[in-house]
Amino acid sequence: QVSLVASGGGSADTGGSLRLSCTFSINTHTPASDYCMGWFRKPPGKEREGVAMLDPDGTTLYADSVKGRFTISRDNAKSTLYLQMDSLRPEDTADYYCAADISTDPLRTWGPRDTWWAHFGHWGQGTEVTVSS
């Protein structure tokens, strides 16, 4: 059984920062430390898009639009995944979702950003982020 609960959304001004959290509970034969985890977002009127991914070995994968501004990390002791978002822009406005699944393919082998969602079978609810200009 896998459950994910995202939190930390809110409002920020352009250039501001927010930190999203995703508390996870993984009770399966595979330990939580073997799960790949990621953040996705769905901007208003647009399709879901990948934001940042984190492999069990610490490898990360970011969308070009957030590289250098967002940082994904996890604390297994606290069962929490984080997304630190700095230098926020109005185009970062979206509902943000965390996702998890057993790592099978290394991040370096993943295809285009619009295929990242296919690597995850467990999703949390969204947390809303609004960035004003």
C-alpha positions as a Markdown table, in Angstrom:
| # | Residue | x | y | z |
|---|---|---|---|---|
| 1 | Gln | 0.0 | 0.0 | 0.0 |
| 2 | Val | 1.3 | 3.4 | -1.0 |
| 3 | Ser | -0.1 | 6.8 | 0.0 |
| 4 | Leu | 1.2 | 10.3 | -0.8 |
| 5 | Val | 0.0 | 13.5 | 0.8 |
| 6 | Ala | 1.3 | 16.8 | -0.7 |
| 7 | Ser | 1.3 | 20.1 | 1.1 |
| 8 | Gly | 3.0 | 23.5 | 1.2 |
| 9 | Gly | 1.3 | 25.2 | -1.7 |
| 10 | Gly | 0.3 | 28.8 | -1.4 |
| 11 | Ser | 0.9 | 32.2 | -2.9 |
| 12 | Ala | 4.1 | 33.9 | -3.7 |
| 13 | Asp | 5.4 | 37.0 | -5.6 |
| 14 | Thr | 7.6 | 36.7 | -8.6 |
| 15 | Gly | 11.1 | 36.0 | -7.4 |
| 16 | Gly | 9.8 | 34.4 | -4.1 |
| 17 | Ser | 10.2 | 30.9 | -2.8 |
| 18 | Leu | 8.0 | 28.1 | -1.6 |
| 19 | Arg | 8.8 | 24.6 | -0.4 |
| 20 | Leu | 6.4 | 21.8 | -1.1 |
| 21 | Ser | 6.3 | 18.6 | 1.0 |
| 22 | Cys | 5.0 | 15.2 | 0.2 |
| 23 | Thr | 4.6 | 12.8 | 3.1 |
| 24 | Phe | 4.7 | 9.2 | 1.9 |
| 25 | Ser | 3.7 | 5.9 | 3.5 |
| 26 | Ile | 4.9 | 2.8 | 1.6 |
| 27 | Asn | 4.0 | -0.6 | 3.0 |
| 28 | Thr | 5.0 | -3.0 | 0.3 |
| 29 | His | 7.5 | -5.8 | -0.1 |
| 30 | Thr | 9.8 | -3.3 | -1.7 |
| 31 | Pro | 11.3 | -0.8 | 0.8 |
| 32 | Ala | 10.6 | 2.9 | 0.4 |
| 33 | Ser | 14.3 | 3.5 | -0.3 |
| 34 | Asp | 13.9 | 1.7 | -3.6 |
| 35 | Tyr | 11.2 | 4.0 | -4.9 |
| 36 | Cys | 11.7 | 6.6 | -7.5 |
| 37 | Met | 9.8 | 9.8 | -6.6 |
| 38 | Gly | 8.8 | 12.9 | -8.6 |
| 39 | Trp | 6.9 | 16.1 | -8.8 |
| 40 | Phe | 4.5 | 17.0 | -11.6 |
| 41 | Arg | 2.3 | 20.1 | -12.1 |
| 42 | Lys | -0.8 | 21.0 | -14.1 |
| 43 | Pro | -1.0 | 24.7 | -15.0 |
| 44 | Pro | -4.4 | 26.2 | -15.5 |
| 45 | Gly | -5.8 | 25.1 | -18.9 |
| 46 | Lys | -2.8 | 23.0 | -19.7 |
| 47 | Glu | -1.7 | 19.4 | -19.6 |
| 48 | Arg | 0.2 | 17.8 | -16.7 |
| 49 | Glu | 3.9 | 18.2 | -17.0 |
| 50 | Gly | 6.9 | 16.7 | -15.3 |
| 51 | Val | 8.9 | 19.0 | -13.0 |
| 52 | Ala | 11.6 | 17.1 | -11.1 |
| 53 | Met | 12.5 | 13.5 | -10.5 |
| 54 | Leu | 14.6 | 11.7 | -7.9 |
| 55 | Asp | 16.0 | 8.2 | -8.2 |
| 56 | Pro | 16.9 | 6.1 | -5.1 |
| 57 | Asp | 20.6 | 6.6 | -5.8 |
| 58 | Gly | 20.2 | 10.4 | -5.6 |
| 59 | Thr | 20.2 | 11.0 | -9.4 |
| 60 | Thr | 17.9 | 13.9 | -10.3 |
| 61 | Leu | 16.1 | 14.9 | -13.5 |
| 62 | Tyr | 14.6 | 18.4 | -14.0 |
| 63 | Ala | 12.5 | 20.0 | -16.6 |
| 64 | Asp | 14.5 | 22.7 | -18.5 |
| 65 | Ser | 12.1 | 25.4 | -17.3 |
| 66 | Val | 13.0 | 24.8 | -13.6 |
| 67 | Lys | 16.6 | 23.9 | -13.8 |
| 68 | Gly | 18.7 | 26.0 | -11.4 |
| 69 | Arg | 15.5 | 27.3 | -9.6 |
| 70 | Phe | 13.9 | 24.1 | -8.2 |
| 71 | Thr | 15.5 | 21.4 | -6.0 |
| 72 | Ile | 14.1 | 18.0 | -5.3 |
| 73 | Ser | 15.2 | 16.1 | -2.2 |
| 74 | Arg | 13.9 | 13.5 | 0.2 |
| 75 | Asp | 14.3 | 12.6 | 3.8 |
| 76 | Asn | 13.6 | 8.9 | 4.2 |
| 77 | Ala | 13.8 | 9.1 | 8.0 |
| 78 | Lys | 10.9 | 11.6 | 7.9 |
| 79 | Ser | 9.2 | 9.8 | 4.9 |
| 80 | Thr | 9.0 | 13.1 | 3.1 |
| 81 | Leu | 9.8 | 14.3 | -0.4 |
| 82 | Tyr | 10.5 | 18.0 | -0.9 |
| 83 | Leu | 10.5 | 20.5 | -3.8 |
| 84 | Gln | 12.3 | 23.7 | -3.0 |
| 85 | Met | 11.1 | 26.3 | -5.4 |
| 86 | Asp | 13.1 | 29.5 | -5.7 |
| 87 | Ser | 13.0 | 32.5 | -8.1 |
| 88 | Leu | 9.4 | 31.7 | -8.8 |
| 89 | Arg | 7.7 | 33.0 | -12.0 |
| 90 | Pro | 4.1 | 33.5 | -12.8 |
| 91 | Glu | 4.4 | 30.5 | -15.3 |
| 92 | Asp | 5.1 | 28.3 | -12.3 |
| 93 | Thr | 1.4 | 28.7 | -11.2 |
| 94 | Ala | -0.1 | 25.3 | -11.2 |
| 95 | Asp | -1.5 | 22.4 | -9.1 |
| 96 | Tyr | 1.6 | 20.4 | -8.0 |
| 97 | Tyr | 1.4 | 16.6 | -7.5 |
| 98 | Cys | 3.9 | 14.1 | -6.1 |
| 99 | Ala | 4.3 | 10.6 | -7.4 |
| 100 | Ala | 6.2 | 7.4 | -6.6 |
| 101 | Asp | 6.9 | 4.0 | -7.9 |
| 102 | Ile | 9.5 | 1.3 | -7.7 |
| 103 | Ser | 12.6 | 2.3 | -9.6 |
| 104 | Thr | 13.0 | 0.1 | -12.7 |
| 105 | Asp | 14.7 | 2.4 | -15.3 |
| 106 | Pro | 17.5 | 4.8 | -14.4 |
| 107 | Leu | 16.6 | 8.5 | -14.9 |
| 108 | Arg | 19.3 | 8.8 | -17.6 |
| 109 | Thr | 17.3 | 6.4 | -19.8 |
| 110 | Trp | 14.0 | 8.3 | -19.6 |
| 111 | Gly | 12.5 | 9.8 | -22.7 |
| 112 | Pro | 11.0 | 13.2 | -23.3 |
| 113 | Arg | 9.3 | 15.1 | -20.4 |
| 114 | Asp | 5.8 | 14.3 | -21.6 |
| 115 | Thr | 6.5 | 10.6 | -21.0 |
| 116 | Trp | 7.7 | 10.9 | -17.4 |
| 117 | Trp | 4.2 | 10.3 | -16.0 |
| 118 | Ala | 4.2 | 6.8 | -17.3 |
| 119 | His | 6.9 | 5.7 | -14.8 |
| 120 | Phe | 4.6 | 6.3 | -11.8 |
| 121 | Gly | 1.6 | 4.3 | -10.6 |
| 122 | His | 1.0 | 6.1 | -7.3 |
| 123 | Trp | -0.1 | 9.7 | -7.0 |
| 124 | Gly | -0.9 | 12.2 | -4.3 |
| 125 | Gln | -3.5 | 14.9 | -4.4 |
| 126 | Gly | -2.6 | 18.3 | -5.7 |
| 127 | Thr | -1.4 | 21.3 | -3.8 |
| 128 | Glu | -2.0 | 24.7 | -5.4 |
| 129 | Val | 0.8 | 27.2 | -6.1 |
| 130 | Thr | 0.0 | 30.7 | -7.3 |
| 131 | Val | 2.8 | 33.1 | -8.3 |
| 132 | Ser | 1.8 | 36.7 | -8.9 |
| 133 | Ser | 3.6 | 39.2 | -11.1 |
